[in-house]
Amino acid sequence: MTFWTLVLPSLGLLVLGGLAGREAHRNPAWRPLAAVLFVLGGLGTVAALVGLVLLVLYTQTTQ
């Protein structure tokens, strides 16, 4: 599993959350969905980046 297979779905959730947030300005019923998508996308992206940093640190210390 590569880094991009973890990051791209998370970035997709961020984009969908942003689009739903834009729609929420017109229709307040979209706010909960926008919040959930944006938070999940953000958490997934941060988790993937932390995983990448840990992987780099691990490979540098085991060489």
mmCIF file of the N, C-alpha and C atoms, coordinates in Angstrom:
data_MODEL
# 
_entry.id   MODEL 
# 
loop_
_atom_site.group_PDB 
_atom_site.id 
_atom_site.type_symbol 
_atom_site.label_atom_id 
_atom_site.label_alt_id 
_atom_site.label_comp_id 
_atom_site.label_asym_id 
_atom_site.label_entity_id 
_atom_site.label_seq_id 
_atom_site.pdbx_PDB_ins_code 
_atom_site.Cartn_x 
_atom_site.Cartn_y 
_atom_site.Cartn_z 
_atom_site.occupancy 
_atom_site.B_iso_or_equiv 
_atom_site.pdbx_formal_charge 
_atom_site.auth_seq_id 
_atom_site.auth_comp_id 
_atom_site.auth_asym_id 
_atom_site.auth_atom_id 
_atom_site.pdbx_PDB_model_num 
ATOM 1   N N  . MET A 1 1  ? 0.850   -1.172 0.000  1.00 0.00 ? 1  MET A N  1 
ATOM 2   C CA . MET A 1 1  ? 0.000   0.000  0.000  1.00 0.00 ? 1  MET A CA 1 
ATOM 3   C C  . MET A 1 1  ? 0.897   1.236  0.000  1.00 0.00 ? 1  MET A C  1 
ATOM 4   N N  . THR A 1 2  ? 0.679   2.099  -0.946 1.00 0.00 ? 2  THR A N  1 
ATOM 5   C CA . THR A 1 2  ? 1.530   3.281  -1.054 1.00 0.00 ? 2  THR A CA 1 
ATOM 6   C C  . THR A 1 2  ? 0.907   4.460  -0.318 1.00 0.00 ? 2  THR A C  1 
ATOM 7   N N  . PHE A 1 3  ? 1.704   5.475  -0.181 1.00 0.00 ? 3  PHE A N  1 
ATOM 8   C CA . PHE A 1 3  ? 1.259   6.698  0.493  1.00 0.00 ? 3  PHE A CA 1 
ATOM 9   C C  . PHE A 1 3  ? 0.055   7.312  -0.208 1.00 0.00 ? 3  PHE A C  1 
ATOM 10  N N  . TRP A 1 4  ? 0.086   7.306  -1.540 1.00 0.00 ? 4  TRP A N  1 
ATOM 11  C CA . TRP A 1 4  ? -0.992  7.965  -2.291 1.00 0.00 ? 4  TRP A CA 1 
ATOM 12  C C  . TRP A 1 4  ? -2.320  7.231  -2.176 1.00 0.00 ? 4  TRP A C  1 
ATOM 13  N N  . THR A 1 5  ? -2.292  5.917  -1.946 1.00 0.00 ? 5  THR A N  1 
ATOM 14  C CA . THR A 1 5  ? -3.562  5.208  -1.773 1.00 0.00 ? 5  THR A CA 1 
ATOM 15  C C  . THR A 1 5  ? -4.216  5.584  -0.447 1.00 0.00 ? 5  THR A C  1 
ATOM 16  N N  . LEU A 1 6  ? -3.454  6.146  0.469  1.00 0.00 ? 6  LEU A N  1 
ATOM 17  C CA . LEU A 1 6  ? -4.021  6.632  1.721  1.00 0.00 ? 6  LEU A CA 1 
ATOM 18  C C  . LEU A 1 6  ? -4.434  8.098  1.632  1.00 0.00 ? 6  LEU A C  1 
ATOM 19  N N  . VAL A 1 7  ? -3.653  8.887  0.907  1.00 0.00 ? 7  VAL A N  1 
ATOM 20  C CA . VAL A 1 7  ? -3.889  10.329 0.881  1.00 0.00 ? 7  VAL A CA 1 
ATOM 21  C C  . VAL A 1 7  ? -5.005  10.720 -0.087 1.00 0.00 ? 7  VAL A C  1 
ATOM 22  N N  . LEU A 1 8  ? -5.050  10.115 -1.258 1.00 0.00 ? 8  LEU A N  1 
ATOM 23  C CA . LEU A 1 8  ? -6.030  10.548 -2.256 1.00 0.00 ? 8  LEU A CA 1 
ATOM 24  C C  . LEU A 1 8  ? -7.479  10.406 -1.798 1.00 0.00 ? 8  LEU A C  1 
ATOM 25  N N  . PRO A 1 9  ? -7.880  9.292  -1.168 1.00 0.00 ? 9  PRO A N  1 
ATOM 26  C CA . PRO A 1 9  ? -9.268  9.252  -0.670 1.00 0.00 ? 9  PRO A CA 1 
ATOM 27  C C  . PRO A 1 9  ? -9.547  10.320 0.390  1.00 0.00 ? 9  PRO A C  1 
ATOM 28  N N  . SER A 1 10 ? -8.566  10.602 1.224  1.00 0.00 ? 10 SER A N  1 
ATOM 29  C CA . SER A 1 10 ? -8.749  11.635 2.247  1.00 0.00 ? 10 SER A CA 1 
ATOM 30  C C  . SER A 1 10 ? -8.886  13.014 1.617  1.00 0.00 ? 10 SER A C  1 
ATOM 31  N N  . LEU A 1 11 ? -8.071  13.274 0.616  1.00 0.00 ? 11 LEU A N  1 
ATOM 32  C CA . LEU A 1 11 ? -8.192  14.553 -0.081 1.00 0.00 ? 11 LEU A CA 1 
ATOM 33  C C  . LEU A 1 11 ? -9.528  14.645 -0.802 1.00 0.00 ? 11 LEU A C  1 
ATOM 34  N N  . GLY A 1 12 ? -9.996  13.518 -1.331 1.00 0.00 ? 12 GLY A N  1 
ATOM 35  C CA . GLY A 1 12 ? -11.319 13.494 -1.953 1.00 0.00 ? 12 GLY A CA 1 
ATOM 36  C C  . GLY A 1 12 ? -12.410 13.837 -0.960 1.00 0.00 ? 12 GLY A C  1 
ATOM 37  N N  . LEU A 1 13 ? -12.296 13.320 0.263  1.00 0.00 ? 13 LEU A N  1 
ATOM 38  C CA . LEU A 1 13 ? -13.273 13.661 1.298  1.00 0.00 ? 13 LEU A CA 1 
ATOM 39  C C  . LEU A 1 13 ? -13.205 15.142 1.657  1.00 0.00 ? 13 LEU A C  1 
ATOM 40  N N  . LEU A 1 14 ? -12.003 15.697 1.673  1.00 0.00 ? 14 LEU A N  1 
ATOM 41  C CA . LEU A 1 14 ? -11.874 17.130 1.939  1.00 0.00 ? 14 LEU A CA 1 
ATOM 42  C C  . LEU A 1 14 ? -12.563 17.952 0.855  1.00 0.00 ? 14 LEU A C  1 
ATOM 43  N N  . VAL A 1 15 ? -12.371 17.554 -0.397 1.00 0.00 ? 15 VAL A N  1 
ATOM 44  C CA . VAL A 1 15 ? -13.003 18.271 -1.508 1.00 0.00 ? 15 VAL A CA 1 
ATOM 45  C C  . VAL A 1 15 ? -14.518 18.141 -1.430 1.00 0.00 ? 15 VAL A C  1 
ATOM 46  N N  . LEU A 1 16 ? -15.007 16.919 -1.186 1.00 0.00 ? 16 LEU A N  1 
ATOM 47  C CA . LEU A 1 16 ? -16.453 16.733 -1.060 1.00 0.00 ? 16 LEU A CA 1 
ATOM 48  C C  . LEU A 1 16 ? -17.012 17.528 0.118  1.00 0.00 ? 16 LEU A C  1 
ATOM 49  N N  . GLY A 1 17 ? -16.270 17.572 1.222  1.00 0.00 ? 17 GLY A N  1 
ATOM 50  C CA . GLY A 1 17 ? -16.698 18.380 2.362  1.00 0.00 ? 17 GLY A CA 1 
ATOM 51  C C  . GLY A 1 17 ? -16.760 19.861 2.024  1.00 0.00 ? 17 GLY A C  1 
ATOM 52  N N  . GLY A 1 18 ? -15.789 20.320 1.254  1.00 0.00 ? 18 GLY A N  1 
ATOM 53  C CA . GLY A 1 18 ? -15.806 21.719 0.823  1.00 0.00 ? 18 GLY A CA 1 
ATOM 54  C C  . GLY A 1 18 ? -16.977 22.025 -0.087 1.00 0.00 ? 18 GLY A C  1 
ATOM 55  N N  . LEU A 1 19 ? -17.262 21.114 -1.019 1.00 0.00 ? 19 LEU A N  1 
ATOM 56  C CA . LEU A 1 19 ? -18.411 21.308 -1.907 1.00 0.00 ? 19 LEU A CA 1 
ATOM 57  C C  . LEU A 1 19 ? -19.723 21.274 -1.132 1.00 0.00 ? 19 LEU A C  1 
ATOM 58  N N  . ALA A 1 20 ? -19.830 20.344 -0.191 1.00 0.00 ? 20 ALA A N  1 
ATOM 59  C CA . ALA A 1 20 ? -21.041 20.284 0.629  1.00 0.00 ? 20 ALA A CA 1 
ATOM 60  C C  . ALA A 1 20 ? -21.154 21.529 1.509  1.00 0.00 ? 20 ALA A C  1 
ATOM 61  N N  . GLY A 1 21 ? -20.032 22.042 1.976  1.00 0.00 ? 21 GLY A N  1 
ATOM 62  C CA . GLY A 1 21 ? -20.043 23.275 2.760  1.00 0.00 ? 21 GLY A CA 1 
ATOM 63  C C  . GLY A 1 21 ? -20.499 24.463 1.942  1.00 0.00 ? 21 GLY A C  1 
ATOM 64  N N  . ARG A 1 22 ? -20.092 24.488 0.687  1.00 0.00 ? 22 ARG A N  1 
ATOM 65  C CA . ARG A 1 22 ? -20.544 25.568 -0.191 1.00 0.00 ? 22 ARG A CA 1 
ATOM 66  C C  . ARG A 1 22 ? -22.052 25.486 -0.418 1.00 0.00 ? 22 ARG A C  1 
ATOM 67  N N  . GLU A 1 23 ? -22.544 24.260 -0.571 1.00 0.00 ? 23 GLU A N  1 
ATOM 68  C CA . GLU A 1 23 ? -23.985 24.070 -0.724 1.00 0.00 ? 23 GLU A CA 1 
ATOM 69  C C  . GLU A 1 23 ? -24.721 24.397 0.573  1.00 0.00 ? 23 GLU A C  1 
ATOM 70  N N  . ALA A 1 24 ? -24.059 24.210 1.716  1.00 0.00 ? 24 ALA A N  1 
ATOM 71  C CA . ALA A 1 24 ? -24.690 24.475 3.011  1.00 0.00 ? 24 ALA A CA 1 
ATOM 72  C C  . ALA A 1 24 ? -24.989 25.957 3.213  1.00 0.00 ? 24 ALA A C  1 
ATOM 73  N N  . HIS A 1 25 ? -24.308 26.827 2.468  1.00 0.00 ? 25 HIS A N  1 
ATOM 74  C CA . HIS A 1 25 ? -24.635 28.250 2.565  1.00 0.00 ? 25 HIS A CA 1 
ATOM 75  C C  . HIS A 1 25 ? -26.038 28.514 2.034  1.00 0.00 ? 25 HIS A C  1 
ATOM 76  N N  . ARG A 1 26 ? -26.442 27.729 1.031  1.00 0.00 ? 26 ARG A N  1 
ATOM 77  C CA . ARG A 1 26 ? -27.791 27.881 0.472  1.00 0.00 ? 26 ARG A CA 1 
ATOM 78  C C  . ARG A 1 26 ? -28.821 27.058 1.220  1.00 0.00 ? 26 ARG A C  1 
ATOM 79  N N  . ASN A 1 27 ? -28.424 25.870 1.656  1.00 0.00 ? 27 ASN A N  1 
ATOM 80  C CA . ASN A 1 27 ? -29.351 24.946 2.299  1.00 0.00 ? 27 ASN A CA 1 
ATOM 81  C C  . ASN A 1 27 ? -28.714 24.452 3.603  1.00 0.00 ? 27 ASN A C  1 
ATOM 82  N N  . PRO A 1 28 ? -29.168 24.931 4.742  1.00 0.00 ? 28 PRO A N  1 
ATOM 83  C CA . PRO A 1 28 ? -28.552 24.556 6.028  1.00 0.00 ? 28 PRO A CA 1 
ATOM 84  C C  . PRO A 1 28 ? -28.620 23.064 6.344  1.00 0.00 ? 28 PRO A C  1 
ATOM 85  N N  . ALA A 1 29 ? -29.466 22.317 5.667  1.00 0.00 ? 29 ALA A N  1 
ATOM 86  C CA . ALA A 1 29 ? -29.558 20.877 5.929  1.00 0.00 ? 29 ALA A CA 1 
ATOM 87  C C  . ALA A 1 29 ? -28.270 20.150 5.541  1.00 0.00 ? 29 ALA A C  1 
ATOM 88  N N  . TRP A 1 30 ? -27.436 20.770 4.718  1.00 0.00 ? 30 TRP A N  1 
ATOM 89  C CA . TRP A 1 30 ? -26.182 20.157 4.283  1.00 0.00 ? 30 TRP A CA 1 
ATOM 90  C C  . TRP A 1 30 ? -25.070 20.317 5.313  1.00 0.00 ? 30 TRP A C  1 
ATOM 91  N N  . ARG A 1 31 ? -25.252 21.133 6.322  1.00 0.00 ? 31 ARG A N  1 
ATOM 92  C CA . ARG A 1 31 ? -24.167 21.422 7.273  1.00 0.00 ? 31 ARG A CA 1 
ATOM 93  C C  . ARG A 1 31 ? -23.617 20.192 7.986  1.00 0.00 ? 31 ARG A C  1 
ATOM 94  N N  . PRO A 1 32 ? -24.466 19.297 8.516  1.00 0.00 ? 32 PRO A N  1 
ATOM 95  C CA . PRO A 1 32 ? -23.892 18.119 9.195  1.00 0.00 ? 32 PRO A CA 1 
ATOM 96  C C  . PRO A 1 32 ? -23.070 17.235 8.259  1.00 0.00 ? 32 PRO A C  1 
ATOM 97  N N  . LEU A 1 33 ? -23.558 17.026 7.045  1.00 0.00 ? 33 LEU A N  1 
ATOM 98  C CA . LEU A 1 33 ? -22.813 16.207 6.084  1.00 0.00 ? 33 LEU A CA 1 
ATOM 99  C C  . LEU A 1 33 ? -21.489 16.867 5.729  1.00 0.00 ? 33 LEU A C  1 
ATOM 100 N N  . ALA A 1 34 ? -21.520 18.161 5.503  1.00 0.00 ? 34 ALA A N  1 
ATOM 101 C CA . ALA A 1 34 ? -20.288 18.880 5.173  1.00 0.00 ? 34 ALA A CA 1 
ATOM 102 C C  . ALA A 1 34 ? -19.280 18.776 6.309  1.00 0.00 ? 34 ALA A C  1 
ATOM 103 N N  . ALA A 1 35 ? -19.751 18.918 7.526  1.00 0.00 ? 35 ALA A N  1 
ATOM 104 C CA . ALA A 1 35 ? -18.845 18.845 8.677  1.00 0.00 ? 35 ALA A CA 1 
ATOM 105 C C  . ALA A 1 35 ? -18.228 17.457 8.809  1.00 0.00 ? 35 ALA A C  1 
ATOM 106 N N  . VAL A 1 36 ? -19.041 16.425 8.660  1.00 0.00 ? 36 VAL A N  1 
ATOM 107 C CA . VAL A 1 36 ? -18.537 15.051 8.788  1.00 0.00 ? 36 VAL A CA 1 
ATOM 108 C C  . VAL A 1 36 ? -17.521 14.745 7.697  1.00 0.00 ? 36 VAL A C  1 
ATOM 109 N N  . LEU A 1 37 ? -17.837 15.087 6.451  1.00 0.00 ? 37 LEU A N  1 
ATOM 110 C CA . LEU A 1 37 ? -16.907 14.815 5.348  1.00 0.00 ? 37 LEU A CA 1 
ATOM 111 C C  . LEU A 1 37 ? -15.599 15.571 5.534  1.00 0.00 ? 37 LEU A C  1 
ATOM 112 N N  . PHE A 1 38 ? -15.697 16.828 5.924  1.00 0.00 ? 38 PHE A N  1 
ATOM 113 C CA . PHE A 1 38 ? -14.496 17.636 6.070  1.00 0.00 ? 38 PHE A CA 1 
ATOM 114 C C  . PHE A 1 38 ? -13.622 17.138 7.217  1.00 0.00 ? 38 PHE A C  1 
ATOM 115 N N  . VAL A 1 39 ? -14.239 16.779 8.332  1.00 0.00 ? 39 VAL A N  1 
ATOM 116 C CA . VAL A 1 39 ? -13.472 16.278 9.480  1.00 0.00 ? 39 VAL A CA 1 
ATOM 117 C C  . VAL A 1 39 ? -12.830 14.934 9.154  1.00 0.00 ? 39 VAL A C  1 
ATOM 118 N N  . LEU A 1 40 ? -13.580 14.025 8.535  1.00 0.00 ? 40 LEU A N  1 
ATOM 119 C CA . LEU A 1 40 ? -13.005 12.724 8.171  1.00 0.00 ? 40 LEU A CA 1 
ATOM 120 C C  . LEU A 1 40 ? -11.867 12.882 7.168  1.00 0.00 ? 40 LEU A C  1 
ATOM 121 N N  . GLY A 1 41 ? -12.054 13.751 6.193  1.00 0.00 ? 41 GLY A N  1 
ATOM 122 C CA . GLY A 1 41 ? -10.987 13.993 5.225  1.00 0.00 ? 41 GLY A CA 1 
ATOM 123 C C  . GLY A 1 41 ? -9.757  14.594 5.869  1.00 0.00 ? 41 GLY A C  1 
ATOM 124 N N  . GLY A 1 42 ? -9.963  15.536 6.771  1.00 0.00 ? 42 GLY A N  1 
ATOM 125 C CA . GLY A 1 42 ? -8.831  16.148 7.465  1.00 0.00 ? 42 GLY A CA 1 
ATOM 126 C C  . GLY A 1 42 ? -8.094  15.164 8.343  1.00 0.00 ? 42 GLY A C  1 
ATOM 127 N N  . LEU A 1 43 ? -8.847  14.369 9.098  1.00 0.00 ? 43 LEU A N  1 
ATOM 128 C CA . LEU A 1 43 ? -8.204  13.369 9.958  1.00 0.00 ? 43 LEU A CA 1 
ATOM 129 C C  . LEU A 1 43 ? -7.454  12.326 9.134  1.00 0.00 ? 43 LEU A C  1 
ATOM 130 N N  . GLY A 1 44 ? -8.043  11.897 8.038  1.00 0.00 ? 44 GLY A N  1 
ATOM 131 C CA . GLY A 1 44 ? -7.374  10.914 7.185  1.00 0.00 ? 44 GLY A CA 1 
ATOM 132 C C  . GLY A 1 44 ? -6.101  11.460 6.574  1.00 0.00 ? 44 GLY A C  1 
ATOM 133 N N  . THR A 1 45 ? -6.143  12.710 6.141  1.00 0.00 ? 45 THR A N  1 
ATOM 134 C CA . THR A 1 45 ? -4.952  13.329 5.555  1.00 0.00 ? 45 THR A CA 1 
ATOM 135 C C  . THR A 1 45 ? -3.853  13.486 6.599  1.00 0.00 ? 45 THR A C  1 
ATOM 136 N N  . VAL A 1 46 ? -4.208  13.944 7.777  1.00 0.00 ? 46 VAL A N  1 
ATOM 137 C CA . VAL A 1 46 ? -3.216  14.094 8.851  1.00 0.00 ? 46 VAL A CA 1 
ATOM 138 C C  . VAL A 1 46 ? -2.644  12.735 9.239  1.00 0.00 ? 46 VAL A C  1 
ATOM 139 N N  . ALA A 1 47 ? -3.502  11.724 9.337  1.00 0.00 ? 47 ALA A N  1 
ATOM 140 C CA . ALA A 1 47 ? -3.021  10.386 9.690  1.00 0.00 ? 47 ALA A CA 1 
ATOM 141 C C  . ALA A 1 47 ? -2.064  9.847  8.633  1.00 0.00 ? 47 ALA A C  1 
ATOM 142 N N  . ALA A 1 48 ? -2.369  10.076 7.363  1.00 0.00 ? 48 ALA A N  1 
ATOM 143 C CA . ALA A 1 48 ? -1.482  9.609  6.303  1.00 0.00 ? 48 ALA A CA 1 
ATOM 144 C C  . ALA A 1 48 ? -0.144  10.340 6.345  1.00 0.00 ? 48 ALA A C  1 
ATOM 145 N N  . LEU A 1 49 ? -0.165  11.635 6.604  1.00 0.00 ? 49 LEU A N  1 
ATOM 146 C CA . LEU A 1 49 ? 1.086   12.393 6.686  1.00 0.00 ? 49 LEU A CA 1 
ATOM 147 C C  . LEU A 1 49 ? 1.918   11.971 7.894  1.00 0.00 ? 49 LEU A C  1 
ATOM 148 N N  . VAL A 1 50 ? 1.276   11.744 9.021  1.00 0.00 ? 50 VAL A N  1 
ATOM 149 C CA . VAL A 1 50 ? 2.000   11.260 10.205 1.00 0.00 ? 50 VAL A CA 1 
ATOM 150 C C  . VAL A 1 50 ? 2.585   9.881  9.930  1.00 0.00 ? 50 VAL A C  1 
ATOM 151 N N  . GLY A 1 51 ? 1.822   9.027  9.267  1.00 0.00 ? 51 GLY A N  1 
ATOM 152 C CA . GLY A 1 51 ? 2.324   7.706  8.900  1.00 0.00 ? 51 GLY A CA 1 
ATOM 153 C C  . GLY A 1 51 ? 3.531   7.792  7.988  1.00 0.00 ? 51 GLY A C  1 
ATOM 154 N N  . LEU A 1 52 ? 3.503   8.726  7.052  1.00 0.00 ? 52 LEU A N  1 
ATOM 155 C CA . LEU A 1 52 ? 4.644   8.902  6.154  1.00 0.00 ? 52 LEU A CA 1 
ATOM 156 C C  . LEU A 1 52 ? 5.878   9.363  6.925  1.00 0.00 ? 52 LEU A C  1 
ATOM 157 N N  . VAL A 1 53 ? 5.705   10.309 7.825  1.00 0.00 ? 53 VAL A N  1 
ATOM 158 C CA . VAL A 1 53 ? 6.835   10.788 8.628  1.00 0.00 ? 53 VAL A CA 1 
ATOM 159 C C  . VAL A 1 53 ? 7.400   9.656  9.481  1.00 0.00 ? 53 VAL A C  1 
ATOM 160 N N  . LEU A 1 54 ? 6.531   8.876  10.106 1.00 0.00 ? 54 LEU A N  1 
ATOM 161 C CA . LEU A 1 54 ? 7.001   7.755  10.920 1.00 0.00 ? 54 LEU A CA 1 
ATOM 162 C C  . LEU A 1 54 ? 7.721   6.712  10.073 1.00 0.00 ? 54 LEU A C  1 
ATOM 163 N N  . LEU A 1 55 ? 7.217   6.466  8.878  1.00 0.00 ? 55 LEU A N  1 
ATOM 164 C CA . LEU A 1 55 ? 7.877   5.510  7.982  1.00 0.00 ? 55 LEU A CA 1 
ATOM 165 C C  . LEU A 1 55 ? 9.265   5.997  7.588  1.00 0.00 ? 55 LEU A C  1 
ATOM 166 N N  . VAL A 1 56 ? 9.387   7.273  7.275  1.00 0.00 ? 56 VAL A N  1 
ATOM 167 C CA . VAL A 1 56 ? 10.692  7.836  6.909  1.00 0.00 ? 56 VAL A CA 1 
ATOM 168 C C  . VAL A 1 56 ? 11.649  7.759  8.096  1.00 0.00 ? 56 VAL A C  1 
ATOM 169 N N  . LEU A 1 57 ? 11.172  8.122  9.277  1.00 0.00 ? 57 LEU A N  1 
ATOM 170 C CA . LEU A 1 57 ? 12.030  8.046  10.464 1.00 0.00 ? 57 LEU A CA 1 
ATOM 171 C C  . LEU A 1 57 ? 12.446  6.612  10.759 1.00 0.00 ? 57 LEU A C  1 
ATOM 172 N N  . TYR A 1 58 ? 11.543  5.674  10.605 1.00 0.00 ? 58 TYR A N  1 
ATOM 173 C CA . TYR A 1 58 ? 11.854  4.265  10.857 1.00 0.00 ? 58 TYR A CA 1 
ATOM 174 C C  . TYR A 1 58 ? 12.897  3.749  9.869  1.00 0.00 ? 58 TYR A C  1 
ATOM 175 N N  . THR A 1 59 ? 12.738  4.086  8.597  1.00 0.00 ? 59 THR A N  1 
ATOM 176 C CA . THR A 1 59 ? 13.703  3.593  7.609  1.00 0.00 ? 59 THR A CA 1 
ATOM 177 C C  . THR A 1 59 ? 15.073  4.235  7.801  1.00 0.00 ? 59 THR A C  1 
ATOM 178 N N  . GLN A 1 60 ? 15.123  5.467  8.288  1.00 0.00 ? 60 GLN A N  1 
ATOM 179 C CA . GLN A 1 60 ? 16.414  6.111  8.519  1.00 0.00 ? 60 GLN A CA 1 
ATOM 180 C C  . GLN A 1 60 ? 17.123  5.539  9.737  1.00 0.00 ? 60 GLN A C  1 
ATOM 181 N N  . THR A 1 61 ? 16.379  5.143  10.747 1.00 0.00 ? 61 THR A N  1 
ATOM 182 C CA . THR A 1 61 ? 17.022  4.636  11.959 1.00 0.00 ? 61 THR A CA 1 
ATOM 183 C C  . THR A 1 61 ? 17.415  3.170  11.838 1.00 0.00 ? 61 THR A C  1 
ATOM 184 N N  . THR A 1 62 ? 16.829  2.431  10.910 1.00 0.00 ? 62 THR A N  1 
ATOM 185 C CA . THR A 1 62 ? 17.144  1.008  10.786 1.00 0.00 ? 62 THR A CA 1 
ATOM 186 C C  . THR A 1 62 ? 18.203  0.736  9.731  1.00 0.00 ? 62 THR A C  1 
ATOM 187 N N  . GLN A 1 63 ? 18.740  1.756  9.112  1.00 0.00 ? 63 GLN A N  1 
ATOM 188 C CA . GLN A 1 63 ? 19.763  1.520  8.086  1.00 0.00 ? 63 GLN A CA 1 
ATOM 189 C C  . GLN A 1 63 ? 21.138  1.397  8.696  1.00 0.00 ? 63 GLN A C  1 
# 
